């Protein structure tokens, strides 16, 4: 390898690192973003219809059509979101067993959500009154908040962690290649031996810290999404309560003698406990650790740029 080839390989390593840094954490695709923009546009149209001076009948018809359009685009957005997340999940290869099991479980869950949205779609098509559309919108909203959104957040965290680890792998490969190229330049007499040792040590330490951060994030995701073992039969037996003398009728109200306690309990002083809770810092989330790892990689990127600049100066380029 001649002098120019060695220099080009070194600079190319840094450039490839920069390209990877710009896109690795984009969880939402352009299709999902476009669908979200469409929803906002339809909401604006709905507000316009409600403010327009029309007859009562015309306003109701316009509002019905506008609400159905908004709800339809919300469903379209959700379907694109599920498709996007599912595609990203299956794209990960060579996963550890625990990650593979979690990925497959998330994929199966997303498919059940897809069926739910298809059912909502049928209900929307059948809705012909403003009240029925409003009721369906509330049903979808509640379902998303209670079931869909929490799971999607966990799926997104999982994807971000795996992307971050892939990104770290790319950075480690770049560091190794830069180190090898510098050694070649030193052996060829183009660079002073050991000149970049400290910079390379700094880059290595930063990436080791990033690795620790991603490992923390990964552990949190797995811990939160690992099914807990069911209680053994012996444990269940200890909790069994004889029900022979218990009425099968539902309890409609408390017996009169239990309506009011004989001794009123003093209100506990919770001010001190609230104060203690307010002083307790929130626990880091997987995204916090991923962001920390990303910041450490960005610092390493700065070291790579400094090395590249110094090499160019030393070679009078």
C-alpha positions in Angstrom: 0.0 0.0 0.0 1.5 3.3 -1.1 1.5 6.6 0.9 -1.6 8.1 -0.7 -3.6 4.8 -0.2 -2.7 4.7 3.5 -3.8 8.3 4.0 -7.0 7.8 2.0 -7.9 4.8 4.1 -7.4 6.7 7.3 -9.5 9.7 6.3 -12.2 7.3 4.8 -12.6 5.7 8.2 -13.5 9.0 9.8 -15.8 9.9 7.0 -17.8 6.7 7.2 -18.1 7.2 11.0 -19.7 10.6 10.3 -22.2 9.2 7.8 -23.3 6.5 10.3 -23.8 9.0 13.1 -26.5 11.0 11.3 -29.1 8.2 10.9 -28.7 5.4 13.4 -31.2 6.7 16.0 -34.1 7.5 13.6 -36.8 5.2 14.9 -39.7 6.7 13.0 -39.6 6.4 9.3 -40.5 9.2 6.8 -43.8 7.3 6.1 -44.8 7.5 9.7 -43.8 11.2 9.9 -45.8 12.0 6.8 -48.9 10.2 8.2 -48.5 12.2 11.4 -48.4 15.4 9.3 -51.6 14.3 7.5 -53.4 13.9 10.8 -52.5 17.4 11.9 -53.7 18.8 8.6 -57.1 17.0 9.0 -57.4 18.3 12.6 -56.9 21.8 11.2 -59.6 21.1 8.6 -62.0 19.9 11.3 -61.5 23.0 13.3 -62.2 25.1 10.2 -65.5 23.2 9.6 -66.6 23.8 13.2 -65.9 27.5 12.8 -67.5 27.9 9.4 -70.9 29.7 9.3 -73.1 26.9 7.8 -76.6 25.7 8.5 -76.9 23.3 11.5 -77.4 20.4 9.1 -74.6 21.4 6.9 -72.3 21.9 9.8 -73.1 18.5 11.3 -72.5 16.7 8.0 -69.3 18.6 7.5 -68.1 17.8 11.0 -69.1 14.1 10.6 -67.0 13.8 7.4 -64.1 15.8 8.9 -64.1 13.7 12.1 -64.2 10.4 10.1 -61.3 11.7 8.0 -59.2 12.5 11.1 -60.0 9.2 12.7 -59.2 7.4 9.4 -55.8 9.1 9.3 -55.1 8.2 12.9 -55.7 4.6 12.0 -53.5 5.0 8.9 -50.8 6.5 11.1 -51.0 3.6 13.6 -50.9 1.0 10.8 -47.8 2.6 9.3 -46.3 2.8 12.8 -46.9 -1.0 13.4 -45.4 -1.8 10.0 -42.4 0.4 10.6 -41.6 -1.1 14.0 -42.2 -4.7 12.7 -39.8 -4.0 9.8 -37.1 -2.7 12.2 -37.5 -5.6 14.5 -37.0 -8.3 11.9 -34.0 -6.4 10.5 -31.8 -7.3 13.5 -29.7 -10.4 12.9 -27.5 -12.7 15.0 -29.3 -11.8 18.3 -28.6 -13.4 21.6 -31.3 -15.9 22.7 -32.9 -13.4 25.2 -33.0 -10.7 22.5 -34.4 -13.1 19.9 -37.2 -14.2 22.2 -38.1 -10.6 23.1 -38.0 -9.6 19.5 -40.4 -12.4 18.5 -42.7 -11.6 21.4 -42.9 -8.0 20.4 -43.5 -8.9 16.8 -46.4 -11.2 17.8 -47.9 -8.4 20.0 -47.7 -5.9 17.1 -49.5 -8.4 14.9 -52.4 -8.6 17.4 -52.5 -4.8 17.5 -52.7 -4.9 13.7 -55.9 -7.0 14.0 -57.3 -4.6 16.5 -56.8 -1.7 14.1 -58.4 -3.6 11.3 -61.4 -4.1 13.6 -61.5 -0.4 14.4 -61.4 0.3 10.6 -64.5 -1.8 10.1 -66.3 0.1 12.9 -65.3 3.4 11.4 -66.7 2.4 8.0 -70.0 1.4 9.6 -70.3 4.6 11.6 -72.9 7.0 10.2 -73.7 9.3 13.1 -71.5 12.0 14.8 -72.1 10.3 18.2 -70.9 6.9 17.0 -67.8 8.4 15.5 -67.1 10.3 18.8 -67.6 7.1 20.8 -65.3 5.2 18.5 -62.7 7.9 18.8 -62.8 7.6 22.6 -62.6 3.9 22.4 -59.5 4.1 20.2 -57.9 6.8 22.4 -58.4 4.8 25.6 -57.1 1.6 24.0 -54.0 3.4 22.7 -53.3 5.0 26.1 -53.8 1.9 28.2 -52.6 -0.9 25.9 -50.9 0.2 22.7 -48.7 3.2 23.7 -46.9 1.5 26.6 -46.0 -1.5 24.5 -44.9 0.6 21.6 -42.6 2.6 23.9 -41.0 -0.7 25.1 -40.6 -1.8 21.5 -39.0 1.6 20.5 -36.6 1.4 23.5 -35.6 -2.1 22.5 -34.9 -1.0 18.9 -33.0 2.1 20.1 -30.8 0.0 22.3 -30.0 -2.5 19.5 -29.3 0.3 17.1 -27.0 2.0 19.7 -25.1 -1.2 20.1 -24.7 -1.6 16.3 -23.5 2.0 16.2 -21.0 1.3 18.9 -19.8 -1.7 16.9 -19.2 0.5 13.9 -17.3 3.0 16.0 -15.1 0.3 17.4 -14.3 -1.0 13.9 -13.4 2.5 12.9 -11.1 2.9 15.9 -9.4 -0.3 15.1 -8.9 0.7 11.4 -7.6 4.1 12.3 -5.1 2.5 14.8 -3.9 0.2 12.1 -3.5 2.9 9.6 -1.6 5.1 12.0 0.7 2.2 12.8 1.4 1.8 9.0 2.2 5.5 8.7 4.5 5.3 11.7 6.3 2.2 10.2 6.6 4.0 6.9 8.3 6.9 8.7 5.5 9.4 7.8 4.5 9.9 11.5 6.4 10.1 14.7 6.1 6.9 16.6 3.6 7.1 19.5 2.4 10.5 18.6 -1.3 9.5 18.7 -1.1 7.1 21.6 -2.9 9.3 24.1 -5.6 10.2 21.6 -6.2 6.6 20.8 -6.3 5.7 24.5 -8.9 8.5 25.0 -11.0 7.2 22.2 -10.8 3.6 23.5 -11.8 4.8 27.0 -14.8 6.7 25.6 -16.0 3.7 23.7 -15.6 1.5 26.7 -17.8 3.9 28.7 -20.3 3.9 25.9 -20.4 0.1 26.0 -21.2 0.2 29.7 -24.0 2.7 29.0 -25.5 0.5 26.3 -25.2 -2.6 28.5 -27.1 -0.8 31.3 -29.8 0.2 28.8 -30.0 -3.3 27.5 -30.3 -4.9 30.9 -33.2 -2.5 31.8 -35.1 -3.4 28.7 -34.7 -7.1 29.2 -35.5 -6.9 32.9 -38.7 -4.9 32.3 -39.9 -7.2 29.6 -38.9 -10.6 31.0 -42.0 -12.6 32.2 -41.9 -13.3 35.9 -42.1 -17.0 36.9 -45.5 -18.1 38.1 -46.0 -19.0 41.8 -45.5 -22.7 42.6 -48.4 -25.0 43.5 -47.2 -25.0 47.1 -47.4 -21.2 47.2 -50.8 -21.2 45.7 -52.0 -23.7 48.3 -50.9 -21.5 51.1 -53.0 -18.7 49.7 -56.2 -20.7 49.2 -59.2 -19.5 51.2 -62.2 -21.8 51.9 -65.2 -20.5 50.1 -67.8 -22.9 51.3 -69.6 -20.4 53.4 -69.2 -17.4 51.2 -72.2 -16.2 49.3 -71.9 -16.3 45.5 -74.0 -13.2 45.2 -72.1 -10.0 44.5 -71.7 -7.6 47.4 -73.9 -4.6 46.6 -73.1 -2.5 49.7 -71.3 -2.7 53.0 -73.3 -3.9 56.0 -74.7 -1.0 58.0 -72.4 -1.6 60.9 -69.4 -1.2 58.6 -70.6 2.0 57.0 -68.7 4.1 59.5 -65.8 3.0 61.6 -66.3 3.1 65.4 -63.0 4.9 65.8 -61.9 7.5 63.3 -58.3 7.2 62.2 -56.1 10.3 62.3 -55.0 11.6 59.0 -51.4 10.6 58.5 -48.8 13.3 58.1 -47.6 12.7 54.5 -45.7 16.0 54.1 -42.4 14.5 55.1 -42.8 11.5 52.9 -43.8 13.7 50.0 -40.8 15.8 50.6 -38.5 12.7 50.7 -40.0 11.5 47.4 -39.5 14.9 45.8 -35.8 14.7 46.7 -35.4 11.3 45.2 -33.9 11.6 41.7 -35.8 9.7 39.0 -34.2 6.4 37.9 -32.5 6.5 34.6 -34.4 5.0 31.7 -33.0 2.9 28.8 -33.1 6.0 26.7 -31.1 7.9 29.2 -28.4 5.3 29.1 -28.5 5.2 25.3 -28.2 9.0 25.1 -25.3 8.8 27.4 -23.6 6.2 25.2 -24.3 8.3 22.1 -22.8 11.4 23.8 -19.7 9.3 24.6 -19.4 8.2 21.0 -19.8 11.8 19.8 -16.8 12.7 22.0 -14.9 9.9 20.3 -15.9 11.2 16.9 -14.3 14.5 18.0 -11.1 12.6 18.7 -11.2 11.0 15.3 -11.5 14.4 13.7 -8.6 15.7 15.7 -6.5 12.7 14.6 -7.4 13.2 11.0 -6.5 16.9 11.2 -3.2 16.2 12.8 -2.3 13.5 10.3 -3.1 15.9 7.4 -0.9 18.6 9.0 2.0 16.2 9.7 1.9 15.0 6.1 1.6 18.6 4.7 -1.7 17.8 3.1 
